[in-house]
Amino acid sequence: MARTTKPVVPHYLRVTSAQDAEHSEYVQAETHHRMFYKLFKDGIPVDEVNGMVPRLLGMIDRRIPIHYPTTARDHTSASMQKFFLNEWKPGTEDAMSTLLKAYIKAGYISLTAAEFELSTTSDKQGMLAGTVLQHAIVRCAPVVVRTLCEAGSDPRLVPHKDVSIRSGTQHAMGAMLEIKKGDGIGFAEAYHEPGAEVPLLVRSALMHLAIDESSLKPGEVQLAPVPISAEAINAAAEGVLPSTTAAHRRLGL
């Protein structure tokens, strides 16, 4: 009778979040660093990225910082930039979106601070600082913008000041555009065609904010916007309001 070889369970699935919690914060902070940077490392399988999510969520729940290996130097804020500087591996978008929202909810990333800076961002257009949504509109895939909008990012904080932008889109023929503070749609359309996904996501978030705020009663909690389809946005532009029966998630930010 032929012997069967028992499959080897990958290390990232053998270690549980409860086992991580048994270690000191110092050890957990190093582990947090190692796992976090694996999310963006070339050659790491999609299954491994998705498989690390429960352990990373445990680190977030315990508010474990990210430390350089063998040192106590806090590298948490700089590490969060990876969400906006690096592409998300195809097939990991749901996991990455879940993690980004968890980091935001736990306070690792502020949605409202205008001091978020990306180390590789040029300041030629006054873009060195801004909210995370502002940076995502400029340089990230739509999935990042969508995640931030679902987490409660306010497009009315974009841009955080008046800016002059040389549009790279064909519709403006490279003209200089003067974008006023808080004109999130104009800002998004300066970097993308007006009908592109990113400007539609911004328009959708603004629409939901307006609907939510118009229905709020004193003392009620603000609800996070849920992006809607381009068809619903276009219908609203023609005077037909979309259905508002979809439940909004409370994020407690």
C-alpha positions as a LaTeX table, in Angstrom:
\begin{tabular}{lrrr}
\hline
Residue & $x$ (\AA) & $y$ (\AA) & $z$ (\AA) \\
\hline
Met1 & 0.00 & 0.00 & 0.00 \\
Ala2 & 1.47 & 3.31 & $-1.10$ \\
Arg3 & 2.25 & 5.83 & 1.62 \\
Thr4 & 0.61 & 9.20 & 1.39 \\
Thr5 & 2.58 & 12.31 & 2.21 \\
Lys6 & 0.85 & 14.65 & 4.62 \\
Pro7 & 0.80 & 18.17 & 3.17 \\
Val8 & 2.95 & 20.69 & 4.97 \\
Val9 & 0.93 & 23.57 & 6.38 \\
Pro10 & 2.60 & 26.92 & 5.54 \\
His11 & 4.15 & 28.73 & 8.49 \\
Tyr12 & 1.86 & 31.73 & 8.17 \\
Leu13 & $-1.14$ & 29.44 & 8.71 \\
Arg14 & 0.42 & 27.44 & 11.56 \\
Val15 & 0.96 & 30.47 & 13.79 \\
Thr16 & $-2.23$ & 31.94 & 15.21 \\
Ser17 & $-3.02$ & 35.42 & 16.45 \\
Ala18 & $-3.41$ & 34.02 & 19.97 \\
Gln19 & 0.11 & 32.61 & 19.80 \\
Asp20 & 1.43 & 35.98 & 18.62 \\
Ala21 & $-0.21$ & 37.62 & 21.65 \\
Glu22 & 1.82 & 35.42 & 24.01 \\
His23 & 5.02 & 37.22 & 23.02 \\
Ser24 & 6.27 & 40.56 & 24.32 \\
Glu25 & 5.26 & 43.73 & 22.50 \\
Tyr26 & 8.86 & 44.08 & 21.34 \\
Val27 & 8.75 & 40.68 & 19.59 \\
Gln28 & 5.27 & 41.33 & 18.21 \\
Ala29 & 6.38 & 44.70 & 16.79 \\
Glu30 & 9.17 & 42.96 & 14.86 \\
Thr31 & 6.75 & 40.30 & 13.63 \\
His32 & 4.33 & 43.04 & 12.61 \\
His33 & 7.10 & 44.63 & 10.52 \\
Arg34 & 8.06 & 41.36 & 8.85 \\
Met35 & 4.50 & 40.40 & 7.91 \\
Phe36 & 3.45 & 43.89 & 6.85 \\
Tyr37 & 6.29 & 44.29 & 4.37 \\
Lys38 & 5.62 & 40.84 & 2.95 \\
Leu39 & 2.27 & 42.16 & 1.72 \\
Phe40 & 4.10 & 44.21 & $-0.91$ \\
Lys41 & 7.18 & 42.05 & $-1.57$ \\
Asp42 & 7.68 & 40.54 & $-5.02$ \\
Gly43 & 7.39 & 36.77 & $-5.18$ \\
Ile44 & 5.08 & 36.38 & $-2.18$ \\
Pro45 & 2.11 & 34.20 & $-3.23$ \\
Val46 & $-1.38$ & 35.64 & $-3.11$ \\
Asp47 & $-2.48$ & 32.87 & $-0.74$ \\
Glu48 & 0.24 & 33.85 & 1.72 \\
Val49 & $-0.80$ & 37.50 & 1.66 \\
Asn50 & $-4.41$ & 36.57 & 2.29 \\
Gly51 & $-3.38$ & 34.01 & 4.91 \\
Met52 & $-1.53$ & 36.61 & 6.99 \\
Val53 & $-4.61$ & 38.80 & 7.38 \\
Pro54 & $-5.93$ & 37.23 & 10.64 \\
Arg55 & $-2.56$ & 37.66 & 12.35 \\
Leu56 & $-2.21$ & 41.24 & 11.14 \\
Leu57 & $-5.73$ & 42.05 & 12.29 \\
Gly58 & $-4.76$ & 40.67 & 15.69 \\
Met59 & $-1.72$ & 42.98 & 15.75 \\
Ile60 & $-4.00$ & 45.90 & 14.91 \\
Asp61 & $-6.52$ & 44.95 & 17.62 \\
Arg62 & $-3.71$ & 44.93 & 20.18 \\
Arg63 & $-2.36$ & 48.26 & 18.82 \\
Ile64 & 1.07 & 46.72 & 18.17 \\
Pro65 & 3.41 & 49.22 & 16.45 \\
Ile66 & 5.76 & 48.36 & 13.58 \\
His67 & 9.43 & 48.33 & 14.59 \\
Tyr68 & 12.54 & 47.81 & 12.52 \\
Pro69 & 13.91 & 44.32 & 13.23 \\
Thr70 & 16.41 & 44.17 & 16.12 \\
Thr71 & 15.68 & 47.78 & 17.09 \\
Ala72 & 13.03 & 49.61 & 19.05 \\
Arg73 & 12.72 & 52.35 & 16.43 \\
Asp74 & 9.08 & 52.93 & 15.58 \\
His75 & 8.49 & 52.65 & 11.85 \\
Thr76 & 4.69 & 52.62 & 11.92 \\
Ser77 & 3.89 & 55.90 & 10.15 \\
Ala78 & 6.43 & 55.35 & 7.37 \\
Ser79 & 5.16 & 51.80 & 6.90 \\
Met80 & 1.60 & 52.99 & 6.31 \\
Gln81 & 2.84 & 54.80 & 3.19 \\
Lys82 & 3.23 & 51.40 & 1.52 \\
Phe83 & $-0.53$ & 51.25 & 1.00 \\
Phe84 & $-0.25$ & 54.31 & $-1.26$ \\
Leu85 & 3.19 & 53.87 & $-2.81$ \\
Asn86 & 3.00 & 50.20 & $-3.79$ \\
Glu87 & 0.57 & 48.37 & $-6.04$ \\
Trp88 & $-1.69$ & 45.80 & $-4.41$ \\
Lys89 & $-1.11$ & 42.29 & $-5.76$ \\
Pro90 & $-3.95$ & 41.11 & $-8.03$ \\
Gly91 & $-6.11$ & 38.74 & $-6.03$ \\
Thr92 & $-5.38$ & 40.42 & $-2.69$ \\
Glu93 & $-7.57$ & 43.50 & $-3.11$ \\
Asp94 & $-10.25$ & 42.36 & $-0.64$ \\
Ala95 & $-7.67$ & 41.44 & 2.00 \\
Met96 & $-5.73$ & 44.67 & 1.52 \\
Ser97 & $-8.91$ & 46.74 & 1.68 \\
Thr98 & $-9.88$ & 45.02 & 4.93 \\
Leu99 & $-6.44$ & 45.71 & 6.41 \\
Leu100 & $-6.35$ & 49.35 & 5.33 \\
Lys101 & $-9.76$ & 49.96 & 6.91 \\
Ala102 & $-8.62$ & 48.22 & 10.10 \\
Tyr103 & $-5.48$ & 50.37 & 10.32 \\
Ile104 & $-7.61$ & 53.48 & 9.80 \\
Lys105 & $-10.19$ & 52.47 & 12.41 \\
Ala106 & $-7.44$ & 51.70 & 14.95 \\
Gly107 & $-5.86$ & 55.13 & 14.44 \\
Tyr108 & $-2.71$ & 54.11 & 12.58 \\
Ile109 & $-3.81$ & 56.39 & 9.72 \\
Ser110 & $-5.78$ & 59.64 & 10.03 \\
Leu111 & $-8.33$ & 60.40 & 7.33 \\
Thr112 & $-8.56$ & 64.09 & 8.19 \\
Ala113 & $-4.97$ & 65.18 & 8.86 \\
Ala114 & $-3.49$ & 67.22 & 6.02 \\
Glu115 & 0.09 & 66.46 & 7.05 \\
Phe116 & 0.27 & 62.99 & 5.51 \\
Glu117 & 3.38 & 62.98 & 3.33 \\
Leu118 & 4.74 & 60.46 & 0.85 \\
Ser119 & 8.53 & 60.39 & 0.73 \\
Thr120 & 8.62 & 60.14 & $-3.07$ \\
Thr121 & 6.03 & 62.81 & $-3.84$ \\
Ser122 & 7.29 & 65.86 & $-5.73$ \\
Asp123 & 6.26 & 69.23 & $-4.33$ \\
Lys124 & 6.27 & 70.94 & $-7.74$ \\
Gln125 & 2.48 & 71.19 & $-7.63$ \\
Gly126 & 2.19 & 71.80 & $-3.90$ \\
Met127 & 1.40 & 68.14 & $-3.30$ \\
Leu128 & 3.92 & 67.28 & $-0.61$ \\
Ala129 & 1.26 & 67.28 & 2.09 \\
Gly130 & $-2.44$ & 66.47 & 2.05 \\
Thr131 & $-4.94$ & 63.91 & 3.28 \\
Val132 & $-4.49$ & 60.25 & 2.39 \\
Leu133 & $-7.42$ & 60.57 & $-0.03$ \\
Gln134 & $-5.69$ & 63.45 & $-1.80$ \\
His135 & $-2.59$ & 61.30 & $-2.37$ \\
Ala136 & $-4.68$ & 58.31 & $-3.43$ \\
Ile137 & $-6.54$ & 60.35 & $-6.05$ \\
Val138 & $-3.23$ & 61.46 & $-7.55$ \\
Arg139 & $-1.29$ & 58.24 & $-7.64$ \\
Cys140 & $-3.28$ & 55.16 & $-6.61$ \\
Ala141 & $-5.54$ & 52.61 & $-8.25$ \\
Pro142 & $-9.29$ & 53.13 & $-7.89$ \\
Val143 & $-9.50$ & 50.30 & $-5.33$ \\
Val144 & $-7.49$ & 52.43 & $-2.87$ \\
Val145 & $-9.72$ & 55.48 & $-3.42$ \\
Arg146 & $-12.81$ & 53.30 & $-3.02$ \\
Thr147 & $-11.50$ & 51.81 & 0.21 \\
Leu148 & $-10.79$ & 55.25 & 1.67 \\
Cys149 & $-14.24$ & 56.51 & 0.71 \\
Glu150 & $-15.85$ & 53.44 & 2.30 \\
Ala151 & $-13.78$ & 54.08 & 5.44 \\
Gly152 & $-15.16$ & 57.61 & 5.70 \\
Ser153 & $-12.72$ & 59.88 & 3.85 \\
Asp154 & $-14.24$ & 63.29 & 3.13 \\
Pro155 & $-13.56$ & 64.59 & $-0.43$ \\
Arg156 & $-14.36$ & 68.10 & 0.85 \\
Leu157 & $-10.90$ & 68.07 & 2.44 \\
Val158 & $-9.34$ & 67.63 & $-1.02$ \\
Pro159 & $-7.30$ & 69.52 & $-1.93$ \\
His160 & $-6.28$ & 70.86 & 1.46 \\
Lys161 & $-5.40$ & 74.22 & $-0.10$ \\
Asp162 & $-5.76$ & 76.04 & $-3.43$ \\
Val163 & $-3.51$ & 74.41 & $-6.03$ \\
Ser164 & $-2.49$ & 74.96 & $-9.64$ \\
Ile165 & $-2.32$ & 71.69 & $-11.58$ \\
Arg166 & $-1.16$ & 71.04 & $-15.13$ \\
Ser167 & $-3.69$ & 68.50 & $-16.23$ \\
Gly168 & $-2.38$ & 65.34 & $-17.84$ \\
Thr169 & $-5.73$ & 64.45 & $-19.35$ \\
Gln170 & $-6.58$ & 64.90 & $-23.00$ \\
His171 & $-9.74$ & 66.90 & $-22.34$ \\
Ala172 & $-7.72$ & 69.80 & $-20.89$ \\
Met173 & $-4.82$ & 69.55 & $-23.36$ \\
Gly174 & $-2.29$ & 70.03 & $-20.57$ \\
Ala175 & $-3.73$ & 73.39 & $-19.50$ \\
Met176 & $-3.03$ & 74.83 & $-16.07$ \\
Leu177 & $-6.04$ & 74.33 & $-13.86$ \\
Glu178 & $-6.76$ & 76.37 & $-10.73$ \\
Ile179 & $-8.37$ & 74.04 & $-8.19$ \\
Lys180 & $-9.91$ & 75.63 & $-5.12$ \\
Lys181 & $-9.54$ & 74.18 & $-1.65$ \\
Gly182 & $-12.20$ & 71.51 & $-1.10$ \\
Asp183 & $-13.06$ & 70.98 & $-4.78$ \\
Gly184 & $-12.60$ & 67.21 & $-4.63$ \\
Ile185 & $-14.33$ & 66.54 & $-7.93$ \\
Gly186 & $-12.35$ & 69.18 & $-9.80$ \\
Phe187 & $-9.16$ & 67.84 & $-8.25$ \\
Ala188 & $-9.95$ & 64.27 & $-9.28$ \\
Glu189 & $-10.88$ & 65.33 & $-12.81$ \\
Ala190 & $-7.58$ & 67.17 & $-13.15$ \\
Tyr191 & $-5.79$ & 63.83 & $-12.90$ \\
His192 & $-8.39$ & 61.60 & $-14.58$ \\
Glu193 & $-11.00$ & 61.96 & $-17.29$ \\
Pro194 & $-14.32$ & 63.25 & $-15.90$ \\
Gly195 & $-16.04$ & 59.92 & $-16.57$ \\
Ala196 & $-13.23$ & 57.81 & $-15.11$ \\
Glu197 & $-13.74$ & 55.66 & $-12.05$ \\
Val198 & $-11.84$ & 57.84 & $-9.58$ \\
Pro199 & $-13.85$ & 61.05 & $-10.17$ \\
Leu200 & $-17.06$ & 58.98 & $-10.07$ \\
Leu201 & $-16.03$ & 57.53 & $-6.70$ \\
Val202 & $-15.40$ & 61.04 & $-5.37$ \\
Arg203 & $-18.76$ & 62.25 & $-6.71$ \\
Ser204 & $-20.49$ & 59.23 & $-5.16$ \\
Ala205 & $-18.87$ & 59.84 & $-1.75$ \\
Leu206 & $-19.96$ & 63.48 & $-1.82$ \\
Met207 & $-23.50$ & 62.47 & $-2.74$ \\
His208 & $-23.72$ & 60.06 & 0.17 \\
Leu209 & $-22.30$ & 62.64 & 2.56 \\
Ala210 & $-24.98$ & 65.10 & 1.49 \\
Ile211 & $-27.73$ & 62.49 & 1.88 \\
Asp212 & $-26.46$ & 61.41 & 5.29 \\
Glu213 & $-26.07$ & 64.94 & 6.61 \\
Ser214 & $-29.50$ & 66.00 & 5.42 \\
Ser215 & $-31.09$ & 63.12 & 7.34 \\
Leu216 & $-29.03$ & 63.40 & 10.55 \\
Lys217 & $-30.68$ & 64.39 & 13.80 \\
Pro218 & $-28.78$ & 66.13 & 16.62 \\
Gly219 & $-26.50$ & 63.66 & 18.41 \\
Glu220 & $-26.58$ & 61.01 & 15.68 \\
Val221 & $-23.34$ & 59.40 & 14.46 \\
Gln222 & $-22.10$ & 60.23 & 10.96 \\
Leu223 & $-22.19$ & 57.20 & 8.68 \\
Ala224 & $-19.49$ & 56.24 & 6.20 \\
Pro225 & $-20.28$ & 56.76 & 2.49 \\
Val226 & $-20.85$ & 53.71 & 0.31 \\
Pro227 & $-19.82$ & 54.21 & $-3.35$ \\
Ile228 & $-22.59$ & 53.72 & $-5.88$ \\
Ser229 & $-22.57$ & 52.93 & $-9.56$ \\
Ala230 & $-21.84$ & 55.31 & $-12.39$ \\
Glu231 & $-25.40$ & 54.74 & $-13.63$ \\
Ala232 & $-26.85$ & 55.93 & $-10.33$ \\
Ile233 & $-24.60$ & 58.98 & $-10.32$ \\
Asn234 & $-25.63$ & 59.90 & $-13.86$ \\
Ala235 & $-29.29$ & 59.37 & $-12.99$ \\
Ala236 & $-28.93$ & 61.67 & $-10.00$ \\
Ala237 & $-27.35$ & 64.30 & $-12.21$ \\
Glu238 & $-30.51$ & 64.22 & $-14.31$ \\
Gly239 & $-32.69$ & 64.75 & $-11.23$ \\
Val240 & $-33.46$ & 61.13 & $-10.39$ \\
Leu241 & $-32.21$ & 60.36 & $-6.91$ \\
Pro242 & $-30.77$ & 56.87 & $-6.33$ \\
Ser243 & $-32.19$ & 54.53 & $-3.74$ \\
Thr244 & $-30.88$ & 55.13 & $-0.24$ \\
Thr245 & $-32.09$ & 51.86 & 1.26 \\
Ala246 & $-28.65$ & 50.25 & 1.26 \\
Ala247 & $-27.32$ & 49.92 & 4.80 \\
His248 & $-24.31$ & 52.03 & 5.71 \\
Arg249 & $-21.67$ & 50.50 & 7.95 \\
Arg250 & $-20.79$ & 52.24 & 11.21 \\
Leu251 & $-17.03$ & 52.44 & 11.48 \\
Gly252 & $-16.67$ & 54.30 & 14.76 \\
Leu253 & $-13.87$ & 56.53 & 13.47 \\
\hline
\end{tabular}
